């Protein structure tokens, strides 16, 4: 291997290492935001499940029928 090839490989390895470092930093900074969003999604899923129970309840259907009379 000549000196030019060694230099090119060294630059490529250094560049790749820097890219990986930056991606890890970005991931670390985004983690609290992701956790917050995950919590909100869980809360919304629970709310939707509750609403589905209410809407599919037979008493709810009966109340709607009575109100429509």
MMTF fields as JSON, N, C-alpha, C and O atoms, coordinates in Angstrom:
{
  "mmtfVersion": "1.0.0",
  "mmtfProducer": "UNKNOWN",
  "numBonds": 275,
  "numAtoms": 276,
  "numGroups": 69,
  "numChains": 1,
  "numModels": 1,
  "chainsPerModel": [1],
  "groupsPerChain": [69],
  "chainIdList": ["A"],
  "bondAtomList": [4, 2, 8, 6, 12, 10, 16, 14, 20, 18, 24, 22, 28, 26, 32, 30, 36, 34, 40, 38, 44, 42, 48, 46, 52, 50, 56, 54, 60, 58, 64, 62, 68, 66, 72, 70, 76, 74, 80, 78, 84, 82, 88, 86, 92, 90, 96, 94, 100, 98, 104, 102, 108, 106, 112, 110, 116, 114, 120, 118, 124, 122, 128, 126, 132, 130, 136, 134, 140, 138, 144, 142, 148, 146, 152, 150, 156, 154, 160, 158, 164, 162, 168, 166, 172, 170, 176, 174, 180, 178, 184, 182, 188, 186, 192, 190, 196, 194, 200, 198, 204, 202, 208, 206, 212, 210, 216, 214, 220, 218, 224, 222, 228, 226, 232, 230, 236, 234, 240, 238, 244, 242, 248, 246, 252, 250, 256, 254, 260, 258, 264, 262, 268, 266, 272, 270],
  "bondOrderList": [1, 1, 1, 1, 1, 1, 1, 1, 1, 1, 1, 1, 1, 1, 1, 1, 1, 1, 1, 1, 1, 1, 1, 1, 1, 1, 1, 1, 1, 1, 1, 1, 1, 1, 1, 1, 1, 1, 1, 1, 1, 1, 1, 1, 1, 1, 1, 1, 1, 1, 1, 1, 1, 1, 1, 1, 1, 1, 1, 1, 1, 1, 1, 1, 1, 1, 1, 1],
  "groupList": [{"groupName": "UNK", "atomNameList": ["N", "CA", "C", "O"], "elementList": ["N", "C", "C", "O"], "formalChargeList": [0, 0, 0, 0], "bondAtomList": [1, 0, 2, 1, 3, 2], "bondOrderList": [1, 1, 2], "singleLetterCode": "X", "chemCompType": "L-PEPTIDE LINKING"}],
  "groupTypeList": [0, 0, 0, 0, 0, 0, 0, 0, 0, 0, 0, 0, 0, 0, 0, 0, 0, 0, 0, 0, 0, 0, 0, 0, 0, 0, 0, 0, 0, 0, 0, 0, 0, 0, 0, 0, 0, 0, 0, 0, 0, 0, 0, 0, 0, 0, 0, 0, 0, 0, 0, 0, 0, 0, 0, 0, 0, 0, 0, 0, 0, 0, 0, 0, 0, 0, 0, 0, 0],
  "groupIdList": [1, 2, 3, 4, 5, 6, 7, 8, 9, 10, 11, 12, 13, 14, 15, 16, 17, 18, 19, 20, 21, 22, 23, 24, 25, 26, 27, 28, 29, 30, 31, 32, 33, 34, 35, 36, 37, 38, 39, 40, 41, 42, 43, 44, 45, 46, 47, 48, 49, 50, 51, 52, 53, 54, 55, 56, 57, 58, 59, 60, 61, 62, 63, 64, 65, 66, 67, 68, 69],
  "secStructList": [7, 7, 2, 2, 2, 2, 2, 2, 2, 2, 2, 2, 2, 2, 2, 2, 2, 2, 2, 2, 2, 2, 2, 2, 2, 2, 2, 2, 2, 2, 2, 2, 2, 2, 2, 2, 2, 2, 2, 2, 2, 2, 2, 2, 2, 2, 2, 2, 2, 2, 2, 2, 2, 2, 2, 2, 7, 2, 2, 2, 2, 2, 2, 2, 2, 2, 2, 2, 7],
  "xCoordList": [0.854, 0.0, 0.896, 1.869, 0.565, 1.387, 0.86, -0.189, 1.572, 1.255, -0.089, -0.824, -0.41, -1.669, -2.86, -3.846, -2.766, -3.846, -4.037, -5.167, -2.942, -3.028, -3.707, -4.526, -3.373, -3.978, -5.478, -6.275, -5.856, -7.276, -8.06, -9.158, -7.512, -8.176, -8.296, -9.336, -7.25, -7.276, -8.341, -9.065, -8.443, -9.457, -10.856, -11.756, -11.046, -12.356, -12.756, -13.901, -11.823, -12.113, -12.413, -13.361, -11.626, -11.844, -13.21, -13.952, -13.528, -14.82, -15.993, -16.981, -15.885, -16.945, -17.114, -18.235, -15.997, -16.059, -16.745, -17.54, -16.448, -17.08, -18.578, -19.369, -18.963, -20.395, -21.114, -22.206, -20.518, -21.13, -21.254, -22.273, -20.229, -20.287, -21.44, -22.188, -21.583, -22.648, -24.027, -24.947, -24.175, -25.464, -25.799, -26.956, -24.794, -25.035, -25.429, -26.327, -24.779, -25.132, -26.565, -27.324, -26.925, -28.272, -29.302, -30.347, -29.021, -29.936, -30.1, -31.209, -29.01, -29.065, -29.91, -30.681, -29.777, -30.548, -32.023, -32.873, -32.334, -33.726, -34.455, -35.683, -33.746, -34.358, -35.443, -36.519, -35.222, -36.311, -37.554, -38.678, -37.356, -38.497, -39.23, -40.459, -38.485, -39.11, -39.875, -40.982, -39.296, -39.973, -41.274, -42.296, -41.228, -42.427, -43.499, -44.673, -43.089, -44.053, -44.62, -45.807, -43.792, -44.274, -45.306, -46.305, -45.075, -46.033, -47.355, -48.425, -47.277, -48.498, -49.272, -50.502, -48.567, -49.228, -49.937, -51.069, -49.29, -49.91, -51.169, -52.199, -51.084, -52.248, -53.393, -54.551, -53.061, -54.097, -54.712, -55.915, -53.904, -54.435, -55.402, -56.431, -55.079, -55.971, -57.283, -58.361, -57.175, -58.389, -59.277, -60.499, -58.65, -59.418, -60.09, -61.239, -59.391, -59.977, -61.189, -62.206, -61.087, -62.211, -63.388, -64.53, -63.113, -64.179, -64.822, -66.035, -64.011, -64.573, -65.507, -66.552, -65.137, -65.999, -67.316, -68.375, -67.254, -68.469, -69.381, -70.585, -68.803, -69.609, -70.182, -71.284, -69.486, -69.998, -70.878, -71.403, -71.037, -71.879, -73.339, -73.779, -74.083, -75.494, -76.313, -77.262, -75.97, -76.694, -76.526, -77.459, -75.351, -75.11, -76.022, -76.613, -76.132, -77.015, -78.458, -79.184, -78.868, -80.237, -80.495, -81.552, -79.531, -79.685, -79.791, -80.57, -79.021, -79.095, -80.47, -81.043, -80.985, -82.302, -83.389, -84.293, -83.3, -84.293, -84.205, -85.229, -83.004, -82.828, -83.312, -83.742, -83.251, -83.687, -85.209, -85.726, -85.95, -87.416, -88.052, -89.278],
  "yCoordList": [-1.174, 0.0, 1.232, 1.301, 2.201, 3.407, 4.44, 4.248, 5.504, 6.544, 7.216, 7.562, 7.4, 8.039, 7.17, 7.684, 5.886, 4.986, 4.979, 4.953, 5.001, 5.032, 6.312, 6.284, 7.434, 8.711, 8.704, 9.193, 8.155, 8.102, 7.237, 7.609, 6.095, 5.21, 5.893, 5.795, 6.579, 7.273, 8.365, 8.514, 9.123, 10.188, 9.582, 10.11, 8.492, 7.846, 7.326, 7.493, 6.702, 6.169, 7.308, 7.221, 8.373, 9.524, 10.161, 10.498, 10.319, 10.913, 10.072, 10.603, 8.777, 7.872, 7.941, 7.946, 7.995, 8.086, 9.377, 9.37, 10.471, 11.754, 11.721, 12.239, 11.126, 11.017, 10.199, 10.569, 9.104, 8.251, 9.016, 8.907, 9.791, 10.595, 11.587, 11.735, 12.265, 13.259, 12.604, 13.163, 11.441, 10.748, 10.314, 10.383, 9.867, 9.465, 10.663, 10.559, 11.793, 13.0, 13.419, 13.777, 13.372, 13.763, 12.835, 13.291, 11.549, 10.58, 10.823, 10.731, 11.132, 11.395, 12.625, 12.633, 13.671, 14.894, 14.706, 15.374, 13.828, 13.608, 12.671, 12.598, 11.963, 10.959, 11.53, 10.937, 12.65, 13.175, 13.541, 13.333, 14.073, 14.423, 13.159, 13.109, 12.147, 10.885, 10.267, 9.762, 10.301, 9.736, 10.483, 9.873, 11.802, 12.607, 12.262, 12.119, 12.13, 11.783, 10.383, 10.154, 9.462, 8.099, 8.105, 7.39, 8.905, 8.998, 9.58, 9.115, 10.595, 11.2, 10.202, 10.165, 9.409, 8.406, 7.388, 7.002, 6.954, 5.988, 6.593, 5.926, 7.846, 8.509, 8.604, 8.361, 8.957, 9.057, 7.7, 7.606, 6.656, 5.318, 4.923, 4.301, 5.278, 4.974, 5.742, 5.204, 7.01, 7.812, 7.266, 7.208, 6.865, 6.304, 5.002, 4.75, 4.185, 2.935, 3.226, 2.541, 4.228, 4.607, 5.087, 4.703, 5.921, 6.407, 5.273, 5.265, 4.32, 3.167, 2.378, 1.905, 2.231, 1.517, 2.249, 1.624, 3.562, 4.353, 4.247, 4.029, 4.403, 4.417, 3.043, 2.954, 1.992, 0.646, 0.09, -1.017, 0.841, 0.405, 0.419, 1.347, -0.599, -0.692, 0.435, 0.914, 0.86, 1.956, 3.245, 4.041, 3.445, 4.63, 4.61, 5.628, 3.445, 3.311, 3.6, 4.269, 3.092, 3.31, 4.793, 5.311, 5.473, 6.913, 7.677, 8.625, 7.274, 7.948, 7.739, 8.666, 6.529, 6.253, 7.05, 7.582, 7.134, 7.893, 9.368, 10.032, 9.878, 11.301, 11.62, 12.743, 10.666, 10.927, 10.921, 11.361, 10.431, 10.392, 11.737, 11.85],
  "zCoordList": [0.0, 0.0, 0.0, 0.751, -0.843, -0.862, 0.116, 0.731, 0.254, 1.233, 0.935, 1.861, -0.322, -0.708, -0.276, 0.251, -0.496, -0.11, 1.397, 1.885, 2.127, 3.593, 4.056, 4.975, 3.426, 3.789, 3.49, 4.29, 2.349, 1.98, 2.958, 3.371, 3.328, 4.285, 5.642, 6.293, 6.072, 7.361, 7.367, 8.351, 6.292, 6.202, 6.202, 6.856, 5.485, 5.442, 6.819, 7.239, 7.517, 8.853, 9.813, 10.593, 9.771, 10.648, 10.361, 11.283, 9.077, 8.706, 9.178, 9.686, 9.013, 9.468, 10.98, 11.487, 11.695, 13.155, 13.591, 14.531, 12.923, 13.261, 12.983, 13.771, 11.884, 11.556, 12.623, 13.055, 13.046, 14.078, 15.393, 16.075, 15.758, 16.99, 16.93, 17.897, 15.799, 15.662, 15.727, 16.325, 15.127, 15.181, 16.599, 17.014, 17.345, 18.734, 19.576, 20.412, 19.374, 20.125, 19.812, 20.712, 18.553, 18.156, 18.779, 19.243, 18.795, 19.385, 20.874, 21.402, 21.554, 22.992, 23.278, 24.238, 22.457, 22.685, 22.361, 22.95, 21.454, 21.073, 22.019, 21.978, 22.858, 23.713, 24.628, 24.702, 25.332, 26.182, 25.375, 25.832, 24.204, 23.36, 22.952, 22.99, 22.566, 22.167, 23.327, 23.141, 24.52, 25.685, 25.963, 26.278, 25.844, 26.067, 25.043, 25.384, 23.8, 22.753, 22.958, 22.724, 23.385, 23.652, 24.774, 24.699, 25.812, 26.908, 26.424, 26.816, 25.574, 25.049, 24.183, 24.226, 23.413, 22.582, 23.46, 23.171, 24.517, 25.433, 26.059, 26.156, 26.478, 27.069, 26.063, 26.403, 24.825, 23.802, 23.49, 23.247, 23.494, 23.257, 24.369, 24.105, 25.6, 26.72, 26.588, 26.843, 26.185, 26.023, 24.908, 25.046, 23.805, 22.696, 23.127, 22.765, 23.889, 24.368, 25.246, 25.145, 26.096, 26.954, 26.113, 26.362, 25.123, 24.252, 23.464, 23.254, 23.031, 22.317, 23.219, 22.772, 24.489, 25.425, 25.607, 25.657, 25.706, 25.908, 24.696, 24.83, 23.519, 22.299, 21.993, 21.45, 22.315, 22.023, 23.137, 23.021, 24.197, 25.307, 24.87, 24.191, 25.257, 24.879, 25.493, 24.872, 26.68, 27.325, 26.521, 26.416, 25.961, 25.135, 23.915, 23.555, 23.283, 22.123, 22.51, 21.776, 23.666, 24.128, 24.377, 24.019, 24.99, 25.235, 23.922, 23.815, 22.936, 21.636, 20.996, 20.423, 21.096, 20.535, 21.244, 20.6, 22.579, 23.341, 22.99, 22.829, 22.873, 22.527, 21.128, 20.867, 20.233, 18.854, 18.719, 17.692, 19.733, 19.667, 19.855, 19.823]
}
